[in-house]
């Protein structure tokens, strides 16, 4: 899939996605390989992300591989697959809440 123009929403693809120079994608993007020459904002989950010269990614990226051309721009957070698996495991743990109460002083 090649995107030139504005797209706002969710993309879930088993194939490759290319964001062209005039492309602006905002939302949750899941794909095998993503190549960005335009602007990509939001959350990205992929095997491989490549940011071309003049390409911009402003996102939380979960990927096996990521590469940025010298003139490309990345602002955000990147997690590799292993870290994402740890985070997911931690999210599934039960939450223990502390009970707040008042403590009274006892006069002697």
Protein Blocks (a to p, Z undefined) as FASTA:
>chain_A
ZZedjdedddddfbdcdddfkbccedjdddfbdcdfbdcedjdddfbdcddehiacdddd
ddfbdcddfkbccedddddfklmmmmmmmmmpccddddddddddddZZ
